[in-house]
Amino acid sequence: MRKATATSAIALVLAASWGSILALQSVANADHEKWEGNFRQCHIRKWFSKEELAEIGWQRDSGQTIVIKQDEIGDIEKALQLIKKCKAFYKCLDDREAGRVKRCNANDRRWR
């Protein structure tokens, strides 16, 4: 009886500690899945999980780390400007549908 009780107590402690280890790993993965800069290597990187990669059409057996190097930053800044203009244009289209704006010309200076 004592042996069964001791064994079940050990199993309970191990299960509790295993659950806390898994919880810590999920927190660590959540932090790891954000874009992070590296001052010493002058790059930005992010870990993409297998599920995130599947959402964008990449089929992989595991996750993937994507690194943006210093010489690529200018291209990314240009792409971000384009996305901001695109968002402004589509906001104008939504406003037009709601009757707040009369027209949204493609060559408007706000998104040129």
C-alpha positions as MATLAB code, in Angstrom:
seq = 'MRKATATSAIALVLAASWGSILALQSVANADHEKWEGNFRQCHIRKWFSKEELAEIGWQRDSGQTIVIKQDEIGDIEKALQLIKKCKAFYKCLDDREAGRVKRCNANDRRWR';
ca = [
       0.000    0.000    0.000;
       2.779    2.421    0.902;
       4.630    1.546   -2.303;
       1.535    2.267   -4.416;
       0.969    5.570   -2.606;
       4.615    6.588   -3.016;
       4.579    5.598   -6.692;
       1.397    7.559   -7.351;
       2.819   10.577   -5.499;
       5.990   10.444   -7.611;
       3.901   10.102  -10.765;
       1.834   13.117   -9.724;
       4.941   15.231   -9.074;
       6.456   14.177  -12.399;
       3.235   14.935  -14.255;
       3.008   18.365  -12.631;
       6.627   19.168  -13.413;
       6.244   17.890  -16.997;
       3.208   20.152  -17.446;
       5.148   23.153  -16.159;
       8.048   22.303  -18.486;
       5.656   22.159  -21.442;
       4.108   25.469  -20.369;
       7.566   27.062  -20.168;
       8.433   25.721  -23.617;
       5.261   27.175  -25.122;
       6.038   30.566  -23.533;
       9.594   30.372  -24.846;
       8.318   29.490  -28.320;
       5.874   32.396  -28.219;
       8.731   34.776  -27.432;
      10.896   33.129  -30.059;
       8.191   33.550  -32.730;
       8.455   37.358  -32.679;
      10.775   39.365  -34.897;
      13.929   40.054  -32.938;
      16.959   42.135  -33.789;
      20.514   41.037  -33.196;
      22.841   43.976  -32.569;
      26.084   42.042  -32.928;
      25.178   40.321  -36.198;
      23.194   43.265  -37.656;
      20.183   41.237  -38.702;
      16.571   40.565  -37.777;
      15.234   37.041  -37.441;
      12.059   35.187  -36.646;
      11.198   31.548  -36.069;
       8.163   30.400  -38.045;
       6.404   27.316  -36.712;
       5.286   24.523  -39.019;
       1.686   25.767  -38.728;
       2.600   29.347  -39.678;
       4.477   28.075  -42.714;
       1.492   25.957  -43.744;
      -0.719   29.079  -43.639;
       1.422   30.758  -46.304;
       1.807   27.613  -48.402;
       5.195   26.263  -47.306;
       5.094   22.562  -46.564;
       7.882   21.632  -44.145;
       8.429   18.894  -41.604;
       9.594   21.429  -39.025;
       9.741   25.182  -38.544;
      12.095   27.607  -40.249;
      14.093   30.620  -39.141;
      13.981   33.563  -41.536;
      16.828   36.088  -41.359;
      16.744   39.605  -42.797;
      20.251   40.898  -43.324;
      21.384   44.498  -43.193;
      21.641   44.941  -46.973;
      17.993   43.831  -47.366;
      16.551   46.462  -45.005;
      16.191   49.102  -47.751;
      14.114   46.754  -49.893;
      11.900   45.942  -46.930;
      11.420   49.640  -46.112;
      10.290   50.245  -49.719;
       7.905   47.301  -49.475;
       6.484   48.668  -46.203;
       5.834   52.050  -47.849;
       3.990   50.258  -50.653;
       1.878   48.321  -48.144;
       0.987   51.550  -46.294;
      -0.149   53.132  -49.569;
      -2.117   50.028  -50.431;
      -3.838   50.081  -47.040;
      -4.721   53.775  -47.545;
      -6.211   53.016  -50.975;
      -8.339   50.151  -49.674;
      -9.444   52.258  -46.701;
     -10.577   54.864  -49.217;
     -12.526   52.164  -51.068;
     -14.186   51.111  -47.789;
     -14.988   54.757  -47.029;
     -16.472   55.133  -50.518;
     -18.699   52.109  -49.912;
     -19.838   53.699  -46.645;
     -20.563   57.012  -48.399;
     -17.869   59.049  -46.620;
     -15.754   59.629  -49.767;
     -16.930   60.371  -53.276;
     -14.127   58.742  -55.298;
     -10.785   56.975  -54.982;
      -8.639   57.541  -58.045;
      -5.777   55.099  -58.616;
      -3.377   57.998  -59.308;
      -4.288   60.011  -56.199;
      -1.210   61.578  -54.542;
      -2.055   59.925  -51.208;
      -0.977   56.503  -52.505;
       1.254   57.349  -55.446;
];
